[in-house]
Amino acid sequence: MVPPEIQLVFRVVFWADERVVDVKREINLKVMDINLSPGAIEGISESSPGVIDGISEPSPEVINESLESSSGAIEGISEPYFSFGVIADIQYADLEDGYNYLRTRRRYYRYSLHHLQGAIEEWNEESSHPSFVLQLGDLIDGFNAQYKMSEESLKNVIKEFKKLRPPIHHTWGNHELYNFSRDYLRNSKLNTKFLGDQIAHCPETIPSENYYAYHFVPFPKFRFVLLDAYDLSVLGMDESSPKYQESMKMLKEKNPNEELNSPQGLSEPQFVQFNGGYSQEQLDWFNAVLTFSDTNQEKVVVVGHIPIHPDSSDSVCLAWNYRDALSIIWSHKCVVCFLAGHTHDGGYCLDTHGVHHITLEGVIETPPESQAFGTVHVYPDKMVLKGKGRVPNRIMYYKKD
C-alpha cells in the first residue's frame, strides 16, 4: 500500500472533438522525482494522440462531463467570480470575400458582421452573464479607407455593439489606424478610457493622454490593464509629431527594406510597419500599476492588440519592443494572463514565469459555418475559456505563489 503522503495529483490535457479538455487524475507514485515538460502538459496540439505517456484516452462520457463542467462546478466552485467575453480581428467591410496578402487565407469581410451579431446574441443569452466584453482590436478592415467607407462601416459595427448588454472595452489595432487618425479615435466610440478606474493616492497609476491605455477592476482583487500597442507607430500619427519621427527612425534602423511591411531578411522580423510598440512613458505607467497590484495582492490580466510572447504568435506578429513589456511583467508576481489578437490563426503558451499568453483567433478569417469568440469564466484558482468555433477551450491555472 502506498502511503497517502506520496500521492501526486497532476493534470493531463487531452485533445478531443477539437477541444482541449482538462482531466484530473490521482495516481499513486512510488517515485517522486518526475519531471513533466510544460509542452507535455499545456501545449498539446491538434495532432496529439489520444494516449499520453501510457495513459489511455478517457471515455466520451468523461470528456463531455469535463467540458460541461468547465463553466460550472469546478473543484467544488458552483459559480465563477465573474465572466467576460473576448473577440478579435472582426475587420468588417461591406465587400465581397477576399484573401490575405499571400493569398493563402480567405477573408470574409461582409460575413464578419454576422459573426459579431451571433457572438452578441450568445453573450446576451448566457446564463452566467458576462460582466464586460473585450474587443481586441481591428474592428473594421483597412480596405474601408481605400473605398471611403470607414465612418459608415464603423457606424454599422457600433450599431451592433449597442445591442450588447454588458459594457464593451475597445483596444486599438493597426486597422483602426489605417482608417482613422489617433485624434479621431480619441473622440470616437472606440475610446472606452472613461470605463477605467483610478487608484486613490497613486497618481503614478493615472495614464497619460499621450497613449491609449487604462485599467479597471471588475471584481475585488482582479485588475485588467489595457495597453496601447501602437503608442510607438507610424500609423495614424501626425507625421510632423516627435513620436512619429521617433517611430520612423526606429523602424528604418531595424528594417532597411524599401517595403516597410516586409520582414524579409530581418533579424528582428517584428519590425514592420503593421506592428507597433510601447513608449517608455507607457512602460513606466504599466510598471507602476503592476507595483500597486503586487502590493494589493491582485491578479492582473493584461490586454493588447499585438502578442508579446514569441511562442504565442509567429515571429513577425509581435510588438516591436515586446521584450520590454515581458521584462516588466516578469518583474511582478501579479500578472496571470496576456490577451491579444492580430495573429488570425491564434496561439497560446504558458511562459516560464507562469503567465498564460492567449492570442485569439480572428473573426475575419472564420468561414460562415464556424465562429470565433469566447467567454472567460474567472475562479479563485483558474480562468476557464469557453471558446466557440475556431477558439478552443482552455483551463488556465494561476501560478503558485
PAFIPA-497696 format. One record per residue (C-alpha): residue number from 1; residue in three letters; x, y, z. Coordinates in nm, 2 decimals. Example, Ala and Ser with C-alpha at 12.3 -4.5 7.8 and 13.67 -1.06 7.14 Angstrom:
+-----+---------+--------+--------+--------+
! num ! residuo !     px !     py !     pz !
+-----+---------+--------+--------+--------+
!   1 !     Ala !   1.23 !  -0.45 !   0.78 !
!   2 !     Ser !   1.37 !  -0.11 !   0.71 !
+-----+---------+--------+--------+--------+
end
This chain:
+-----+---------+--------+--------+--------+
! num ! residuo !     px !     py !     pz !
+-----+---------+--------+--------+--------+
!   1 !     Met !   0.00 !   0.00 !   0.00 !
!   2 !     Val !   0.14 !   0.34 !  -0.10 !
!   3 !     Pro !   0.13 !   0.60 !   0.18 !
!   4 !     Pro !  -0.11 !   0.89 !   0.11 !
!   5 !     Glu !   0.18 !   1.14 !   0.15 !
!   6 !     Ile !   0.34 !   1.03 !  -0.17 !
!   7 !     Gln !   0.03 !   1.06 !  -0.38 !
!   8 !     Leu !   0.06 !   1.31 !  -0.66 !
!   9 !     Val !  -0.22 !   1.49 !  -0.82 !
!  10 !     Phe !  -0.15 !   1.61 !  -1.17 !
!  11 !     Arg !  -0.33 !   1.72 !  -1.48 !
!  12 !     Val !  -0.33 !   1.56 !  -1.82 !
!  13 !     Val !  -0.46 !   1.75 !  -2.12 !
!  14 !     Phe !  -0.63 !   1.55 !  -2.38 !
!  15 !     Trp !  -0.74 !   1.66 !  -2.72 !
!  16 !     Ala !  -1.10 !   1.56 !  -2.80 !
!  17 !     Asp !  -1.36 !   1.67 !  -3.05 !
!  18 !     Glu !  -1.11 !   1.95 !  -3.15 !
!  19 !     Arg !  -1.13 !   2.09 !  -2.80 !
!  20 !     Val !  -0.88 !   2.07 !  -2.51 !
!  21 !     Val !  -1.02 !   1.90 !  -2.21 !
!  22 !     Asp !  -0.87 !   1.90 !  -1.87 !
!  23 !     Val !  -0.90 !   1.58 !  -1.69 !
!  24 !     Lys !  -0.77 !   1.54 !  -1.33 !
!  25 !     Arg !  -0.64 !   1.21 !  -1.22 !
!  26 !     Glu !  -0.49 !   1.08 !  -0.89 !
!  27 !     Ile !  -0.21 !   0.84 !  -0.93 !
!  28 !     Asn !  -0.01 !   0.66 !  -0.66 !
!  29 !     Leu !   0.36 !   0.70 !  -0.73 !
!  30 !     Lys !   0.65 !   0.53 !  -0.57 !
!  31 !     Val !   0.90 !   0.77 !  -0.72 !
!  32 !     Met !   0.86 !   1.14 !  -0.66 !
!  33 !     Asp !   1.12 !   1.28 !  -0.90 !
!  34 !     Ile !   0.91 !   1.31 !  -1.20 !
!  35 !     Asn !   0.96 !   1.59 !  -1.45 !
!  36 !     Leu !   0.69 !   1.67 !  -1.70 !
!  37 !     Ser !   0.78 !   1.93 !  -1.95 !
!  38 !     Pro !   0.54 !   2.22 !  -2.00 !
!  39 !     Gly !   0.48 !   2.11 !  -2.35 !
!  40 !     Ala !   0.37 !   1.76 !  -2.23 !
!  41 !     Ile !   0.10 !   1.92 !  -2.01 !
!  42 !     Glu !  -0.01 !   2.25 !  -2.16 !
!  43 !     Gly !   0.08 !   2.26 !  -2.53 !
!  44 !     Ile !  -0.09 !   1.96 !  -2.67 !
!  45 !     Ser !  -0.15 !   2.03 !  -3.04 !
!  46 !     Glu !  -0.43 !   1.92 !  -3.26 !
!  47 !     Ser !  -0.23 !   1.63 !  -3.38 !
!  48 !     Ser !  -0.16 !   1.50 !  -3.04 !
!  49 !     Pro !  -0.26 !   1.13 !  -3.00 !
!  50 !     Gly !  -0.52 !   1.01 !  -2.76 !
!  51 !     Val !  -0.26 !   0.83 !  -2.55 !
!  52 !     Ile !  -0.01 !   1.04 !  -2.35 !
!  53 !     Asp !   0.28 !   0.88 !  -2.17 !
!  54 !     Gly !   0.09 !   0.55 !  -2.15 !
!  55 !     Ile !  -0.23 !   0.70 !  -2.01 !
!  56 !     Ser !  -0.53 !   0.59 !  -2.22 !
!  57 !     Glu !  -0.78 !   0.83 !  -2.37 !
!  58 !     Pro !  -1.08 !   0.89 !  -2.14 !
!  59 !     Ser !  -1.43 !   0.77 !  -2.24 !
!  60 !     Pro !  -1.66 !   1.01 !  -2.43 !
!  61 !     Glu !  -1.87 !   1.04 !  -2.11 !
!  62 !     Val !  -1.57 !   1.17 !  -1.91 !
!  63 !     Ile !  -1.48 !   1.41 !  -2.19 !
!  64 !     Asn !  -1.83 !   1.55 !  -2.22 !
!  65 !     Glu !  -1.87 !   1.58 !  -1.84 !
!  66 !     Ser !  -1.54 !   1.77 !  -1.82 !
!  67 !     Leu !  -1.64 !   2.01 !  -2.09 !
!  68 !     Glu !  -1.97 !   2.08 !  -1.94 !
!  69 !     Ser !  -1.81 !   2.14 !  -1.60 !
!  70 !     Ser !  -1.56 !   2.40 !  -1.73 !
!  71 !     Ser !  -1.81 !   2.68 !  -1.68 !
!  72 !     Gly !  -2.00 !   2.52 !  -1.40 !
!  73 !     Ala !  -1.90 !   2.33 !  -1.09 !
!  74 !     Ile !  -1.52 !   2.30 !  -1.09 !
!  75 !     Glu !  -1.34 !   2.17 !  -0.78 !
!  76 !     Gly !  -1.65 !   2.25 !  -0.58 !
!  77 !     Ile !  -1.69 !   2.60 !  -0.70 !
!  78 !     Ser !  -2.05 !   2.62 !  -0.83 !
!  79 !     Glu !  -2.03 !   2.97 !  -0.99 !
!  80 !     Pro !  -1.74 !   3.18 !  -1.12 !
!  81 !     Tyr !  -1.65 !   3.51 !  -0.95 !
!  82 !     Phe !  -1.73 !   3.68 !  -1.28 !
!  83 !     Ser !  -1.71 !   3.62 !  -1.66 !
!  84 !     Phe !  -1.62 !   3.83 !  -1.96 !
!  85 !     Gly !  -1.63 !   3.79 !  -2.34 !
!  86 !     Val !  -1.34 !   3.81 !  -2.59 !
!  87 !     Ile !  -1.34 !   3.87 !  -2.96 !
!  88 !     Ala !  -1.07 !   3.98 !  -3.20 !
!  89 !     Asp !  -1.00 !   4.10 !  -3.56 !
!  90 !     Ile !  -1.35 !   4.14 !  -3.69 !
!  91 !     Gln !  -1.22 !   4.36 !  -3.97 !
!  92 !     Tyr !  -1.57 !   4.43 !  -4.12 !
!  93 !     Ala !  -1.61 !   4.58 !  -4.46 !
!  94 !     Asp !  -1.91 !   4.58 !  -4.69 !
!  95 !     Leu !  -1.71 !   4.39 !  -4.96 !
!  96 !     Glu !  -1.70 !   4.05 !  -5.12 !
!  97 !     Asp !  -1.47 !   3.79 !  -4.98 !
!  98 !     Gly !  -1.10 !   3.84 !  -5.04 !
!  99 !     Tyr !  -0.77 !   3.70 !  -4.93 !
! 100 !     Asn !  -0.47 !   3.78 !  -4.71 !
! 101 !     Tyr !  -0.15 !   3.94 !  -4.86 !
! 102 !     Leu !  -0.01 !   3.60 !  -4.96 !
! 103 !     Arg !  -0.34 !   3.49 !  -5.09 !
! 104 !     Thr !  -0.33 !   3.18 !  -4.87 !
! 105 !     Arg !  -0.63 !   3.25 !  -4.65 !
! 106 !     Arg !  -0.98 !   3.36 !  -4.73 !
! 107 !     Arg !  -1.12 !   3.67 !  -4.56 !
! 108 !     Tyr !  -1.49 !   3.71 !  -4.50 !
! 109 !     Tyr !  -1.53 !   4.09 !  -4.49 !
! 110 !     Arg !  -1.90 !   4.11 !  -4.51 !
! 111 !     Tyr !  -1.99 !   3.80 !  -4.31 !
! 112 !     Ser !  -1.77 !   3.91 !  -4.02 !
! 113 !     Leu !  -2.06 !   4.13 !  -3.91 !
! 114 !     His !  -2.29 !   3.83 !  -3.89 !
! 115 !     His !  -2.03 !   3.66 !  -3.67 !
! 116 !     Leu !  -2.03 !   3.96 !  -3.44 !
! 117 !     Gln !  -2.41 !   3.95 !  -3.43 !
! 118 !     Gly !  -2.40 !   3.59 !  -3.33 !
! 119 !     Ala !  -2.15 !   3.65 !  -3.06 !
! 120 !     Ile !  -2.36 !   3.93 !  -2.91 !
! 121 !     Glu !  -2.67 !   3.72 !  -2.92 !
! 122 !     Glu !  -2.50 !   3.44 !  -2.73 !
! 123 !     Trp !  -2.34 !   3.68 !  -2.47 !
! 124 !     Asn !  -2.68 !   3.83 !  -2.41 !
! 125 !     Glu !  -2.84 !   3.49 !  -2.36 !
! 126 !     Glu !  -2.57 !   3.32 !  -2.15 !
! 127 !     Ser !  -2.69 !   3.22 !  -1.80 !
! 128 !     Ser !  -2.36 !   3.34 !  -1.65 !
! 129 !     His !  -2.39 !   3.69 !  -1.79 !
! 130 !     Pro !  -2.05 !   3.84 !  -1.89 !
! 131 !     Ser !  -1.96 !   4.14 !  -1.68 !
! 132 !     Phe !  -1.80 !   4.30 !  -1.98 !
! 133 !     Val !  -1.66 !   4.22 !  -2.33 !
! 134 !     Leu !  -1.30 !   4.28 !  -2.45 !
! 135 !     Gln !  -1.28 !   4.38 !  -2.82 !
! 136 !     Leu !  -0.91 !   4.31 !  -2.90 !
! 137 !     Gly !  -0.87 !   4.54 !  -3.20 !
! 138 !     Asp !  -0.91 !   4.56 !  -3.58 !
! 139 !     Leu !  -1.28 !   4.62 !  -3.56 !
! 140 !     Ile !  -1.31 !   4.73 !  -3.93 !
! 141 !     Asp !  -1.08 !   4.65 !  -4.22 !
! 142 !     Gly !  -0.83 !   4.88 !  -4.38 !
! 143 !     Phe !  -1.00 !   4.84 !  -4.71 !
! 144 !     Asn !  -1.27 !   5.07 !  -4.58 !
! 145 !     Ala !  -1.03 !   5.37 !  -4.61 !
! 146 !     Gln !  -0.95 !   5.28 !  -4.97 !
! 147 !     Tyr !  -1.32 !   5.28 !  -5.06 !
! 148 !     Lys !  -1.40 !   5.58 !  -4.84 !
! 149 !     Met !  -1.63 !   5.37 !  -4.62 !
! 150 !     Ser !  -1.45 !   5.40 !  -4.29 !
! 151 !     Glu !  -1.71 !   5.60 !  -4.10 !
! 152 !     Glu !  -2.01 !   5.41 !  -4.24 !
! 153 !     Ser !  -1.85 !   5.07 !  -4.16 !
! 154 !     Leu !  -1.77 !   5.19 !  -3.81 !
! 155 !     Lys !  -2.13 !   5.30 !  -3.76 !
! 156 !     Asn !  -2.26 !   4.96 !  -3.87 !
! 157 !     Val !  -2.04 !   4.78 !  -3.62 !
! 158 !     Ile !  -2.11 !   5.02 !  -3.33 !
! 159 !     Lys !  -2.48 !   4.98 !  -3.40 !
! 160 !     Glu !  -2.44 !   4.60 !  -3.33 !
! 161 !     Phe !  -2.24 !   4.66 !  -3.01 !
! 162 !     Lys !  -2.53 !   4.88 !  -2.88 !
! 163 !     Lys !  -2.73 !   4.56 !  -2.86 !
! 164 !     Leu !  -2.48 !   4.41 !  -2.62 !
! 165 !     Arg !  -2.60 !   4.43 !  -2.26 !
! 166 !     Pro !  -2.26 !   4.44 !  -2.07 !
! 167 !     Pro !  -2.01 !   4.72 !  -2.14 !
! 168 !     Ile !  -1.75 !   4.68 !  -2.42 !
! 169 !     His !  -1.38 !   4.77 !  -2.38 !
! 170 !     His !  -1.21 !   4.85 !  -2.71 !
! 171 !     Thr !  -0.84 !   4.82 !  -2.79 !
! 172 !     Trp !  -0.69 !   4.97 !  -3.10 !
! 173 !     Gly !  -0.51 !   4.77 !  -3.37 !
! 174 !     Asn !  -0.34 !   4.86 !  -3.70 !
! 175 !     His !  -0.67 !   4.85 !  -3.89 !
! 176 !     Glu !  -0.82 !   5.12 !  -3.67 !
! 177 !     Leu !  -0.51 !   5.33 !  -3.76 !
! 178 !     Tyr !  -0.54 !   5.26 !  -4.14 !
! 179 !     Asn !  -0.89 !   5.41 !  -4.12 !
! 180 !     Phe !  -0.86 !   5.69 !  -3.87 !
! 181 !     Ser !  -0.61 !   5.92 !  -3.71 !
! 182 !     Arg !  -0.53 !   5.88 !  -3.34 !
! 183 !     Asp !  -0.70 !   6.22 !  -3.28 !
! 184 !     Tyr !  -1.02 !   6.09 !  -3.45 !
! 185 !     Leu !  -1.01 !   5.77 !  -3.24 !
! 186 !     Arg !  -0.97 !   5.96 !  -2.91 !
! 187 !     Asn !  -1.31 !   6.13 !  -2.98 !
! 188 !     Ser !  -1.48 !   5.82 !  -3.11 !
! 189 !     Lys !  -1.69 !   5.54 !  -2.97 !
! 190 !     Leu !  -1.37 !   5.33 !  -2.98 !
! 191 !     Asn !  -1.23 !   5.53 !  -2.69 !
! 192 !     Thr !  -1.35 !   5.35 !  -2.37 !
! 193 !     Lys !  -1.10 !   5.50 !  -2.14 !
! 194 !     Phe !  -1.39 !   5.65 !  -1.94 !
! 195 !     Leu !  -1.46 !   5.30 !  -1.82 !
! 196 !     Gly !  -1.12 !   5.30 !  -1.64 !
! 197 !     Asp !  -1.07 !   5.31 !  -1.26 !
! 198 !     Gln !  -0.84 !   5.54 !  -1.06 !
! 199 !     Ile !  -0.63 !   5.43 !  -0.76 !
! 200 !     Ala !  -0.66 !   5.68 !  -0.48 !
! 201 !     His !  -0.33 !   5.84 !  -0.36 !
! 202 !     Cys !  -0.14 !   5.68 !  -0.65 !
! 203 !     Pro !  -0.10 !   5.95 !  -0.92 !
! 204 !     Glu !   0.16 !   5.75 !  -1.10 !
! 205 !     Thr !  -0.11 !   5.50 !  -1.20 !
! 206 !     Ile !  -0.31 !   5.76 !  -1.38 !
! 207 !     Pro !  -0.25 !   5.71 !  -1.76 !
! 208 !     Ser !  -0.13 !   5.99 !  -1.97 !
! 209 !     Glu !  -0.33 !   6.13 !  -2.26 !
! 210 !     Asn !  -0.02 !   6.06 !  -2.48 !
! 211 !     Tyr !  -0.12 !   5.70 !  -2.52 !
! 212 !     Tyr !  -0.45 !   5.50 !  -2.51 !
! 213 !     Ala !  -0.42 !   5.28 !  -2.20 !
! 214 !     Tyr !  -0.62 !   5.23 !  -1.88 !
! 215 !     His !  -0.70 !   4.98 !  -1.61 !
! 216 !     Phe !  -1.02 !   4.87 !  -1.43 !
! 217 !     Val !  -1.13 !   4.64 !  -1.16 !
! 218 !     Pro !  -1.45 !   4.43 !  -1.24 !
! 219 !     Phe !  -1.42 !   4.23 !  -0.92 !
! 220 !     Pro !  -1.23 !   4.28 !  -0.60 !
! 221 !     Lys !  -0.86 !   4.18 !  -0.63 !
! 222 !     Phe !  -0.88 !   4.14 !  -1.01 !
! 223 !     Arg !  -0.74 !   4.42 !  -1.23 !
! 224 !     Phe !  -0.74 !   4.44 !  -1.61 !
! 225 !     Val !  -0.48 !   4.66 !  -1.79 !
! 226 !     Leu !  -0.54 !   4.77 !  -2.15 !
! 227 !     Leu !  -0.22 !   4.87 !  -2.33 !
! 228 !     Asp !  -0.16 !   5.08 !  -2.64 !
! 229 !     Ala !   0.04 !   4.85 !  -2.87 !
! 230 !     Tyr !   0.07 !   5.14 !  -3.13 !
! 231 !     Asp !   0.20 !   5.40 !  -2.88 !
! 232 !     Leu !   0.51 !   5.39 !  -3.10 !
! 233 !     Ser !   0.40 !   5.36 !  -3.46 !
! 234 !     Val !   0.40 !   5.53 !  -3.80 !
! 235 !     Leu !   0.03 !   5.46 !  -3.84 !
! 236 !     Gly !  -0.24 !   5.72 !  -3.76 !
! 237 !     Met !   0.02 !   5.97 !  -3.64 !
! 238 !     Asp !   0.08 !   6.33 !  -3.75 !
! 239 !     Glu !   0.40 !   6.30 !  -3.95 !
! 240 !     Ser !   0.53 !   6.62 !  -3.80 !
! 241 !     Ser !   0.50 !   6.49 !  -3.44 !
! 242 !     Pro !   0.81 !   6.39 !  -3.24 !
! 243 !     Lys !   0.66 !   6.05 !  -3.17 !
! 244 !     Tyr !   0.61 !   5.98 !  -3.54 !
! 245 !     Gln !   0.97 !   6.08 !  -3.61 !
! 246 !     Glu !   1.10 !   5.86 !  -3.32 !
! 247 !     Ser !   0.89 !   5.57 !  -3.45 !
! 248 !     Met !   1.00 !   5.60 !  -3.81 !
! 249 !     Lys !   1.37 !   5.63 !  -3.71 !
! 250 !     Met !   1.34 !   5.32 !  -3.50 !
! 251 !     Leu !   1.16 !   5.13 !  -3.78 !
! 252 !     Lys !   1.41 !   5.22 !  -4.05 !
! 253 !     Glu !   1.71 !   5.14 !  -3.83 !
! 254 !     Lys !   1.57 !   4.79 !  -3.78 !
! 255 !     Asn !   1.41 !   4.74 !  -4.13 !
! 256 !     Pro !   1.62 !   4.86 !  -4.43 !
! 257 !     Asn !   1.36 !   4.71 !  -4.68 !
! 258 !     Glu !   1.20 !   4.95 !  -4.92 !
! 259 !     Glu !   0.87 !   4.80 !  -4.83 !
! 260 !     Leu !   0.84 !   4.86 !  -4.46 !
! 261 !     Asn !   0.57 !   4.59 !  -4.43 !
! 262 !     Ser !   0.82 !   4.33 !  -4.54 !
! 263 !     Pro !   1.01 !   4.13 !  -4.28 !
! 264 !     Gln !   1.24 !   3.98 !  -4.55 !
! 265 !     Gly !   1.60 !   3.94 !  -4.42 !
! 266 !     Leu !   1.53 !   4.09 !  -4.08 !
! 267 !     Ser !   1.70 !   3.95 !  -3.77 !
! 268 !     Glu !   1.41 !   4.10 !  -3.57 !
! 269 !     Pro !   1.11 !   4.04 !  -3.81 !
! 270 !     Gln !   0.86 !   4.21 !  -3.58 !
! 271 !     Phe !   1.00 !   4.55 !  -3.70 !
! 272 !     Val !   0.74 !   4.60 !  -3.98 !
! 273 !     Gln !   0.50 !   4.89 !  -4.04 !
! 274 !     Phe !   0.19 !   4.70 !  -3.94 !
! 275 !     Asn !   0.32 !   4.64 !  -3.59 !
! 276 !     Gly !   0.40 !   4.90 !  -3.32 !
! 277 !     Gly !   0.54 !   4.93 !  -2.97 !
! 278 !     Tyr !   0.53 !   5.09 !  -2.63 !
! 279 !     Ser !   0.69 !   5.42 !  -2.53 !
! 280 !     Gln !   0.90 !   5.44 !  -2.22 !
! 281 !     Glu !   0.63 !   5.67 !  -2.07 !
! 282 !     Gln !   0.37 !   5.40 !  -2.11 !
! 283 !     Leu !   0.60 !   5.12 !  -1.98 !
! 284 !     Asp !   0.67 !   5.33 !  -1.67 !
! 285 !     Trp !   0.30 !   5.37 !  -1.61 !
! 286 !     Phe !   0.24 !   5.00 !  -1.67 !
! 287 !     Asn !   0.51 !   4.92 !  -1.41 !
! 288 !     Ala !   0.35 !   5.15 !  -1.16 !
! 289 !     Val !   0.01 !   4.98 !  -1.20 !
! 290 !     Leu !   0.16 !   4.63 !  -1.15 !
! 291 !     Thr !   0.36 !   4.75 !  -0.85 !
! 292 !     Phe !   0.03 !   4.86 !  -0.69 !
! 293 !     Ser !  -0.13 !   4.53 !  -0.78 !
! 294 !     Asp !   0.15 !   4.34 !  -0.62 !
! 295 !     Thr !   0.12 !   4.53 !  -0.30 !
! 296 !     Asn !  -0.26 !   4.49 !  -0.31 !
! 297 !     Gln !  -0.23 !   4.12 !  -0.38 !
! 298 !     Glu !  -0.43 !   4.14 !  -0.70 !
! 299 !     Lys !  -0.44 !   3.92 !  -1.01 !
! 300 !     Val !  -0.39 !   4.11 !  -1.33 !
! 301 !     Val !  -0.50 !   4.04 !  -1.69 !
! 302 !     Val !  -0.31 !   4.24 !  -1.95 !
! 303 !     Val !  -0.48 !   4.32 !  -2.28 !
! 304 !     Gly !  -0.32 !   4.45 !  -2.61 !
! 305 !     His !  -0.37 !   4.40 !  -2.98 !
! 306 !     Ile !  -0.03 !   4.26 !  -3.05 !
! 307 !     Pro !   0.11 !   3.95 !  -2.89 !
! 308 !     Ile !   0.43 !   3.99 !  -2.68 !
! 309 !     His !   0.55 !   3.63 !  -2.65 !
! 310 !     Pro !   0.71 !   3.46 !  -2.95 !
! 311 !     Asp !   0.56 !   3.12 !  -2.85 !
! 312 !     Ser !   0.20 !   3.27 !  -2.87 !
! 313 !     Ser !   0.24 !   3.41 !  -3.22 !
! 314 !     Asp !   0.45 !   3.38 !  -3.53 !
! 315 !     Ser !   0.79 !   3.56 !  -3.53 !
! 316 !     Val !   0.65 !   3.86 !  -3.73 !
! 317 !     Cys !   0.33 !   3.95 !  -3.54 !
! 318 !     Leu !   0.49 !   4.07 !  -3.22 !
! 319 !     Ala !   0.52 !   4.42 !  -3.06 !
! 320 !     Trp !   0.84 !   4.59 !  -3.16 !
! 321 !     Asn !   0.97 !   4.60 !  -2.81 !
! 322 !     Tyr !   0.79 !   4.30 !  -2.67 !
! 323 !     Arg !   1.09 !   4.21 !  -2.46 !
! 324 !     Asp !   1.05 !   4.54 !  -2.26 !
! 325 !     Ala !   0.68 !   4.45 !  -2.19 !
! 326 !     Leu !   0.77 !   4.10 !  -2.09 !
! 327 !     Ser !   1.05 !   4.22 !  -1.86 !
! 328 !     Ile !   0.81 !   4.44 !  -1.67 !
! 329 !     Ile !   0.55 !   4.16 !  -1.64 !
! 330 !     Trp !   0.81 !   3.91 !  -1.52 !
! 331 !     Ser !   0.94 !   4.15 !  -1.26 !
! 332 !     His !   0.60 !   4.13 !  -1.09 !
! 333 !     Lys !   0.40 !   3.84 !  -0.94 !
! 334 !     Cys !   0.05 !   3.97 !  -1.01 !
! 335 !     Val !   0.01 !   3.90 !  -1.39 !
! 336 !     Val !  -0.18 !   3.58 !  -1.47 !
! 337 !     Cys !  -0.26 !   3.63 !  -1.84 !
! 338 !     Phe !  -0.19 !   3.84 !  -2.15 !
! 339 !     Leu !  -0.47 !   3.86 !  -2.41 !
! 340 !     Ala !  -0.40 !   3.96 !  -2.77 !
! 341 !     Gly !  -0.53 !   3.94 !  -3.13 !
! 342 !     His !  -0.35 !   4.04 !  -3.45 !
! 343 !     Thr !  -0.24 !   3.68 !  -3.55 !
! 344 !     His !  -0.55 !   3.54 !  -3.71 !
! 345 !     Asp !  -0.45 !   3.18 !  -3.66 !
! 346 !     Gly !  -0.44 !   3.24 !  -3.28 !
! 347 !     Gly !  -0.19 !   3.10 !  -3.04 !
! 348 !     Tyr !  -0.12 !   3.00 !  -2.69 !
! 349 !     Cys !   0.17 !   2.95 !  -2.45 !
! 350 !     Leu !   0.24 !   2.93 !  -2.08 !
! 351 !     Asp !   0.56 !   3.12 !  -2.02 !
! 352 !     Thr !   0.85 !   3.03 !  -1.78 !
! 353 !     His !   0.70 !   3.27 !  -1.52 !
! 354 !     Gly !   0.36 !   3.11 !  -1.52 !
! 355 !     Val !   0.18 !   3.37 !  -1.73 !
! 356 !     His !  -0.07 !   3.25 !  -1.99 !
! 357 !     His !  -0.05 !   3.41 !  -2.33 !
! 358 !     Ile !  -0.36 !   3.38 !  -2.54 !
! 359 !     Thr !  -0.38 !   3.51 !  -2.90 !
! 360 !     Leu !  -0.74 !   3.49 !  -3.00 !
! 361 !     Glu !  -0.83 !   3.35 !  -3.35 !
! 362 !     Gly !  -0.95 !   3.63 !  -3.58 !
! 363 !     Val !  -1.32 !   3.66 !  -3.69 !
! 364 !     Ile !  -1.21 !   3.79 !  -4.04 !
! 365 !     Glu !  -1.08 !   3.45 !  -4.15 !
! 366 !     Thr !  -1.36 !   3.25 !  -4.00 !
! 367 !     Pro !  -1.60 !   3.08 !  -4.25 !
! 368 !     Pro !  -1.97 !   3.13 !  -4.22 !
! 369 !     Glu !  -2.03 !   2.78 !  -4.08 !
! 370 !     Ser !  -1.80 !   2.85 !  -3.79 !
! 371 !     Gln !  -1.74 !   3.11 !  -3.52 !
! 372 !     Ala !  -1.46 !   3.29 !  -3.34 !
! 373 !     Phe !  -1.52 !   3.43 !  -2.99 !
! 374 !     Gly !  -1.52 !   3.31 !  -2.63 !
! 375 !     Thr !  -1.63 !   3.37 !  -2.28 !
! 376 !     Val !  -1.38 !   3.35 !  -1.99 !
! 377 !     His !  -1.51 !   3.24 !  -1.65 !
! 378 !     Val !  -1.29 !   3.35 !  -1.36 !
! 379 !     Tyr !  -1.25 !   3.13 !  -1.05 !
! 380 !     Pro !  -1.03 !   3.17 !  -0.74 !
! 381 !     Asp !  -0.75 !   2.94 !  -0.88 !
! 382 !     Lys !  -0.81 !   2.95 !  -1.26 !
! 383 !     Met !  -0.97 !   3.11 !  -1.56 !
! 384 !     Val !  -1.17 !   2.89 !  -1.80 !
! 385 !     Leu !  -1.20 !   2.99 !  -2.16 !
! 386 !     Lys !  -1.51 !   2.85 !  -2.33 !
! 387 !     Gly !  -1.44 !   2.90 !  -2.70 !
! 388 !     Lys !  -1.68 !   2.90 !  -2.99 !
! 389 !     Gly !  -1.59 !   2.77 !  -3.33 !
! 390 !     Arg !  -1.22 !   2.82 !  -3.41 !
! 391 !     Val !  -1.15 !   2.93 !  -3.05 !
! 392 !     Pro !  -1.05 !   2.63 !  -2.84 !
! 393 !     Asn !  -1.15 !   2.57 !  -2.47 !
! 394 !     Arg !  -0.87 !   2.63 !  -2.22 !
! 395 !     Ile !  -0.83 !   2.59 !  -1.85 !
! 396 !     Met !  -0.56 !   2.83 !  -1.72 !
! 397 !     Tyr !  -0.44 !   2.78 !  -1.36 !
! 398 !     Tyr !  -0.28 !   3.07 !  -1.18 !
! 399 !     Lys !   0.08 !   3.03 !  -1.09 !
! 400 !     Lys !   0.16 !   2.93 !  -0.73 !
! 401 !     Asp !   0.30 !   3.20 !  -0.50 !
+-----+---------+--------+--------+--------+
end
